[in-house]
């Protein structure tokens, strides 16, 4: 499964950020969210594969 990465070219470099935040902080947070959903999708796919092969004798259709 393809893992997404943050496109930092879309960030507004001129943004005034509060609380001493940096654009790098937003990049890190966004990458954490992308990684979380990638892991969730992988676990769901593995679960679907196990259920499908156990119950129906064949793997699920590829996405």
C-alpha positions as CSV (number, residue, x, y, z in Angstrom):
1,X,0.0,0.0,0.0
2,X,1.3,3.5,-0.9
3,X,2.3,5.7,2.0
4,X,1.5,9.4,1.7
5,X,3.9,12.2,2.5
6,X,3.3,15.8,3.3
7,X,3.7,18.3,0.4
8,X,5.4,21.2,2.2
9,X,5.3,23.3,-1.0
10,X,1.6,23.9,-0.2
11,X,2.4,25.6,3.1
12,X,2.2,29.3,3.4
13,X,5.7,30.3,4.3
14,X,4.5,33.8,5.2
15,X,2.0,32.6,7.8
16,X,2.3,34.1,11.3
17,X,2.1,31.2,13.7
18,X,1.2,31.6,17.4
19,X,2.9,29.9,20.4
20,X,6.3,29.6,18.8
21,X,5.0,27.1,16.3
22,X,6.9,26.4,13.2
23,X,5.8,25.0,9.8
24,X,7.9,22.0,10.6
25,X,5.6,21.3,13.6
26,X,2.6,21.1,11.2
27,X,4.6,18.9,8.8
28,X,5.4,16.5,11.6
29,X,1.8,16.4,12.9
30,X,0.4,15.9,9.4
31,X,2.8,13.0,8.7
32,X,1.8,11.4,12.0
33,X,-1.8,11.5,10.9
34,X,-0.9,10.1,7.5
35,X,1.1,7.3,9.1
36,X,-1.8,6.5,11.6
37,X,-4.3,6.1,8.8
38,X,-1.9,4.1,6.7
39,X,-1.5,1.7,9.7
40,X,-5.2,1.5,10.3
41,X,-5.8,0.7,6.6
42,X,-3.2,-2.0,6.7
43,X,-4.8,-3.6,9.7
44,X,-8.2,-3.4,8.1
45,X,-6.9,-5.0,5.0
46,X,-5.2,-7.8,7.0
47,X,-8.4,-8.4,8.9
48,X,-10.5,-8.5,5.7
49,X,-8.0,-11.0,4.2
50,X,-8.2,-13.3,7.3
51,X,-12.0,-13.2,7.4
52,X,-12.4,-13.7,3.7
53,X,-10.0,-16.6,3.4
54,X,-11.4,-18.2,6.6
55,X,-15.1,-17.9,5.7
56,X,-15.0,-18.0,1.9
57,X,-11.8,-19.7,1.0
58,X,-10.5,-16.9,-1.2
59,X,-8.9,-13.5,-0.5
60,X,-10.8,-10.3,-0.9
61,X,-10.7,-8.4,-4.2
62,X,-7.7,-6.1,-4.4
63,X,-8.3,-2.4,-4.1
